[in-house]
Amino acid sequence: MDESSAYGRRVADIRERIAAAARRGGRDPGAVPLLAVSKTFPAEAVRALAEAGQRAFAESYVQEAEAKQAELADLSLDWHFIGPLQSNKAGRVATAFPWVHSVDRAKIARALDRHRTGQPPLDVCLQVNISDEASKSGCAPEEAPALATRIRDECPHLRLRGLMAIPAPGATSEESRPAFRRLAGLLAELRETVPGPPWDTLSMGMSGDFEVAVEEGATHVRVGSALFGERTYPGKTD
């Protein structure tokens, strides 16, 4: 089996699992986009997966992502930034990506906004530390309404879409369910307390737990190893 056929089978399998989970949750089986997490994988792997029909890719390292985008400029791909973001890299991210899933403080939002002029609004998600882990990025759940209000009122070049979270890893995917449910509940609260943004996005679920995330309302799932295999490419750590 050639590489493109192998990627095609993986994409089809993941999409069918997403659709089945959506049906179990009483949702439209075609309404949950798959984000292929291509961080640390080379451009040729992204190209092979694109040839299998995947179009949305997620990156975490700015320099690595820029190199891939340049190498793959002949393809029409949808790029999402999902990694921790420093304000000194915000300008590069704001111009290179249509989506940022990892806005966790007002300083980052303002930096993205400042550099997004002349382009369509940047779609952003607030990253929430839904499991209260000291080592994880993200605002505390109770801080989300105030942060969302500031972004809505002070950042005209950003468009708030929803929330993103990476729950604490569990022994089983079921152990992530309460965190996913909590994030979905927080999104519902924000629709009431911070009107204006569409609040239509829940970016949650990865290779080991995306089916549970979809059952709990995920609108975007971020899948890496289940599509690409185990990471062996060192990538960039910028």
N, C-alpha and C positions, 0 to 999 in steps of 0.2 A: 504493500500500500504506500503511495507517495505521500509527501508531507501535507499537501493541500487536501487530499482525501481524509487523512487523519484529523486535520483541523475541522473539516466539514462535519465529520461524525461527532466530534466533541461539541461543536456549536449546536448541532441539531439536538443532541441529547440534553444539553443544558436548557435550551429553549423549551423543549418538551416538558422538562421537569418544572420550569417556571410556569408554564401554562397549566400543568396539572395542579400545582400549588395554588394558582389563582382561582381555578375552578373550585378547589376545596374551600377557599375563602369567599366563594360567591362573587367573584370578580371576573371581569373580561379577561380571558386568557391571553389576549394579545396586547394588553395594556401596560406591561412591565418591561421596559427596555433593559437589555443586557449591556453592561459596561465591561469590556475586557480590560483587566488591569495589566497593562503592558510594562509597568515599571520594571527595570532591570533586565528586560528581554530585548534582544536586538531588533533593529528595524526589519530585518528579513523575516523574523517571526511575525511581526505585525502585518507585513505584506502578505504572508501566507494565510493568516487568519482573515485578512480583508478579502483575499481571493475566494475564501470559503463563505463570504457573505456578511461578515461582521463589519460594522461601520463605526461604532462608538468605542473609543479607547480612553483609558484613564491613566494618568501619569502622576508621579509624586515628586520628581526631581526636575528642576527647571532646565538646567543645562542639558541633561539627557533628553528631555522632551523636545527641546528646540532642535537638537541634532536629528532626532527621528522625524520631526515635522519637515525639516528641510529635505531629508533623504526621500520622504514619502509624499512630496508635494504634488506628484502626479495623480495621487489618489484623493478622492473626496471623502475625508474622514471627519468625524465629530470628536473633538478632543475635550476631555474633562480633566481638571486639576483636582486631585484629592489629597495631596500631601500637606504636612505642616508648612505654613507659609510665613516667611520673615518679611518685614516691611521693605527691606532693601531689594527683595526679589519681586515685589508686588507689581512694579511697572512692567517687567517682562511677562509675568503671568497675565496681567490685564490685557495686554495686546495680543497674546498668542493663543488664548483659550476663550471659548464662548461660555464655559461653565467653570465655576470654582465651588467645590463642595466643602471647603475647610475654613470658612471664615469664623473665627472664634473670639474676636475682640474688635473694638471700635477702631483701634489704630490701623489694623489690617484693612478693614473696610474703607476707611478714609484714603489709604494709600492706593487701593485698587480703583476707587472712584476717581481719584486725581489723575490717574493715567489712562482712564477709559474714554476720554473725550474723543469725539470724531468717529466713534464706532457705535453700533447698537448697544443698548444696555447689557451689562454683564450679568448673566444669571448666576445667582449665588445661593448656597445653602449655609445655614448656621451649623457648625459642628458642635454637638452637645456631648459632654462627658456623662453619658447616661448611666454608667455604672459607678460613678464617683471614684474612679481610679486616679491615684496621685500621679501616676506615670503617663496618663493619657492626655492628649490635647483636647480642647473643647471647653466651651463655657459650661458652668453649672446650670442644670435645668431651671433653677429659680432665677437665673440671670438672663435667660433667653428673651423674655418680654421686653426688658429695658434695652437690650442690645438690638433687638429687632426694631424697636421704635426709633432708636437713633439712626439706624441704617435707612429705614424708610424715610425719615424726615431730613437727613443730612447728606445722603449720598444719591444724588439724582441719576448717576450713571450706573447704578447697580439696581437689579431687580430681584428682590427676595422671592425665592421659589419654595423653600422648605427647610428641612432639617436633615442632617447627616450624623450618624453615630457609628462607633466601633465598640460594641459591648465587650465586657470582660470575657476572655475565652473560657468556655466550659468544657466539661468532659463529653457532653453531648450537645447537639444543636438545640434540643429542647430547653437546655439551661439558659439559652439566650432569649427565649420567648418573652419572659417578663420585661426584659430591657426593650425589646422591640415594641411591646405593647405600651410601655411607658412613653416611648418616643412618639408613637402614634397618638397617644392621649395628649401629649404636649402640643403636637401640631394642631389638634382640634381646639385646644385652649387658645392658641395664638390666632386662630381664625376669628375668635370672638374678641380677644383683648387687643389685638393689633390689626385692625381692618386695613384693607388697601392692597397688600400683596396678594398674589393668587393663592399662595399656600397650598400648592398642588404636588409637592415633591417630598417623598421620604426615601432618602438614599441610605439603605441599610441592607445587610446581608452580604456574606462573602462565600467562598467556595464551600466551607463546611456547614453553613447554616442558612443559605439563601432561600431554601424552600420554606422554612419556618418564618423567615422575614416576609416573604410574599404572603403567606397566610395571615400575617399580622398587619398587612397594608403597605409593604414596600412598593414604591413606584419605580425605583432603579436599584438593581443589584450589581455589586462590584465583584467580579469573578476573575481570578488570576490563574492559580495553579491548576484548577480543573479544566482550563482551556489550554494553557501553555505547557503544563507539566511543571516539575519542580524547578525552582530558580537556580541557575548555575552561572548566569551572566552577571558580572559584578556591578555594572551600571555606574551611575554617577551619584555622588553623595553631597551634592551642593545644596 
